[in-house]
């Protein structure tokens, strides 16, 4: 494992050329990849503080066409909960969702794996949206460990928490870790699902107002924060009695202590960036002002107001 690989932009660029073909340099440590029919839009890759990111526009729109914009944005958050661990949808700018995949590559194999996961997830999820108009994938729905096996499953999670040096509390079905917040006490839950998948999740502590304009502002803020904060993604999970807005990080297997620590740093940053703001956005007047400042058009805004 080469710890310097991820900081060598020339080595990253050479690796990308071997995978994708000739690159066009857009800016320092930022490249445009050759056109790919699977992406439909141009794909850019860039290197920043060791993080390699692939990004393209996410252009699949809601169906039916008259579906409220707030529901469309929530569908993007819901889709995030079912993507491959390295992928997410967020807002680069208001009204402009982008699909990204990101990792801290240690070698050329990591770069290649991220690129092909990025391509496969774009294709798979566009087909799901266009076919079913739903973002959840049956094949990736959460499946929890049988209670009788939970003790054996929790032991390696606890070991990882010990090795990360992060404060934690072991519970019956999960491990709970404290986030670094400004003034509030926030906790994230670390769980293992069947087939070895691991997820750490922070449920956002606010009560949605149910207003259309507030729902839109809430989703817009979460998608924007999702794009900014590396290694975590914002999600929305509908329930029979209530719905949950969360930030999470996931892995296909048990994360290394360093990966767990990075995820906790990301979750802590996301909490500091938007928890107070989310509570404030549950008032229509504040949500309206927020959307106006974010540059939402009058047509989009009136569409939402008319549904409240």
Residue pairs with C-beta under 8 A, 6 or more apart in sequence:
1 106
1 107
2 106
2 107
3 106
5 11
5 12
5 105
5 106
5 107
5 108
6 12
6 47
6 50
6 51
6 52
6 104
6 105
6 106
7 47
7 50
9 28
9 29
9 47
12 47
12 52
12 105
12 111
13 23
13 31
15 108
15 111
15 112
16 23
16 31
16 33
16 45
16 111
16 115
17 23
18 108
19 111
19 112
19 115
20 33
20 34
20 36
20 115
21 33
21 34
22 34
23 31
23 32
23 33
23 34
23 45
24 31
24 32
25 31
25 32
26 32
26 44
27 46
29 46
29 47
29 48
30 44
30 45
30 46
30 47
31 44
31 45
31 46
32 42
32 43
32 44
33 42
33 43
33 44
33 45
33 54
35 42
36 43
36 119
38 119
38 122
38 123
39 56
39 119
39 122
40 56
40 59
41 56
41 57
41 59
42 56
43 54
43 55
43 56
43 118
44 54
44 55
44 56
45 52
45 53
45 54
45 55
46 52
46 53
46 55
47 53
50 104
51 102
51 103
51 104
51 230
52 102
52 103
52 104
52 105
52 111
52 114
53 100
53 101
53 102
54 100
54 101
54 102
54 114
54 115
54 118
55 92
55 98
55 99
55 100
56 98
56 99
56 122
57 96
57 97
57 98
57 99
58 76
58 89
58 97
58 98
58 99
60 125
60 126
60 129
60 130
61 72
62 69
62 71
62 72
62 75
62 133
63 129
63 130
63 133
64 133
68 212
68 303
68 304
68 307
69 216
69 300
69 303
69 304
70 212
70 213
70 215
70 216
70 219
70 304
70 307
73 215
73 216
73 219
73 220
73 223
74 215
74 219
74 236
75 134
75 135
76 89
76 97
76 135
76 219
76 223
77 219
77 222
77 223
77 234
77 235
77 236
77 245
78 135
78 136
78 235
78 236
78 237
78 238
79 89
79 125
79 129
79 135
79 136
80 88
80 89
80 226
80 233
80 234
80 235
80 236
81 136
81 235
81 236
81 237
81 246
81 248
82 135
82 136
82 137
82 140
82 141
83 89
83 121
83 125
83 233
84 101
84 117
84 120
84 121
85 249
85 250
85 251
85 252
86 101
86 102
86 103
86 114
86 117
86 118
87 99
87 100
87 101
87 117
87 118
87 121
88 99
88 100
88 101
88 102
88 226
88 227
88 233
88 234
89 97
89 98
89 99
89 100
89 223
89 226
89 233
90 97
90 98
90 100
90 223
90 224
90 225
90 226
90 227
90 228
90 233
90 234
91 97
91 98
91 220
91 223
91 224
91 226
91 227
92 98
92 227
93 295
94 220
94 224
94 294
94 295
94 296
95 295
95 296
95 297
95 300
97 223
98 227
99 118
99 121
99 122
100 227
101 114
101 115
101 117
101 118
101 121
102 114
102 230
102 231
103 110
103 114
104 262
105 111
105 114
124 137
125 135
125 137
128 134
128 135
128 137
129 135
142 193
142 199
143 193
143 194
143 195
144 173
144 191
144 193
144 194
145 153
145 173
145 192
145 193
145 194
147 173
150 172
150 173
153 192
154 170
154 173
154 174
154 175
154 192
156 254
157 174
157 175
157 190
157 192
157 198
157 254
158 168
158 170
158 175
160 254
160 255
160 256
160 257
160 260
161 168
161 175
161 177
161 190
161 260
163 257
164 257
164 258
164 260
164 261
164 264
165 257
165 261
166 177
166 178
166 260
166 261
166 264
167 177
167 178
168 175
168 176
168 177
168 178
168 190
169 175
169 176
169 177
173 191
174 189
174 190
174 191
175 189
175 190
175 191
176 187
176 188
176 189
176 190
177 187
177 188
177 190
177 200
177 264
178 185
178 186
178 187
179 186
179 187
179 188
179 202
179 264
179 267
179 268
179 271
180 264
180 265
180 268
180 272
181 268
181 271
181 272
181 275
182 272
184 205
184 271
184 275
186 202
186 205
186 268
186 271
186 275
187 202
188 200
188 201
188 202
188 264
188 267
189 200
189 201
189 202
189 203
190 198
190 199
190 200
190 260
191 198
191 199
191 200
191 201
192 198
192 199
192 254
193 199
196 252
196 253
196 254
197 250
197 251
197 252
197 253
198 250
198 251
198 253
198 254
198 255
199 248
199 249
199 250
199 251
200 248
200 249
200 250
200 260
200 263
200 264
200 267
201 246
201 247
201 248
202 246
202 247
202 248
202 267
202 270
202 271
203 244
203 245
203 246
204 222
204 244
204 245
204 246
204 247
204 271
204 274
204 275
204 278
205 275
206 245
206 275
206 278
206 279
206 282
207 282
208 214
208 215
208 218
208 243
208 245
208 282
209 215
209 282
209 283
209 284
211 282
211 284
211 287
211 308
212 304
212 305
212 307
212 308
213 284
213 287
213 288
213 291
213 301
213 304
213 305
213 308
214 281
214 282
214 283
214 284
214 287
216 287
216 291
216 296
216 304
217 281
217 286
217 287
217 290
217 291
218 245
218 278
218 281
218 282
218 287
219 236
220 290
220 291
220 294
220 296
221 274
221 277
221 278
221 281
221 290
222 234
222 236
222 245
222 274
222 278
223 234
224 294
225 234
225 247
225 270
225 273
225 274
226 232
226 233
226 234
226 247
226 270
228 273
229 247
229 266
229 269
229 270
229 273
230 266
231 249
231 262
231 263
231 265
231 266
232 247
232 248
232 249
232 263
232 266
232 267
232 270
233 247
233 248
233 249
234 245
234 246
234 247
234 270
235 245
235 246
235 247
235 248
236 243
236 244
236 245
236 246
237 243
237 244
237 246
245 278
247 266
247 267
247 270
247 271
248 267
249 263
249 266
249 267
251 259
255 263
280 286
281 287
281 290
284 308
288 301
288 305
291 301
291 304
292 301
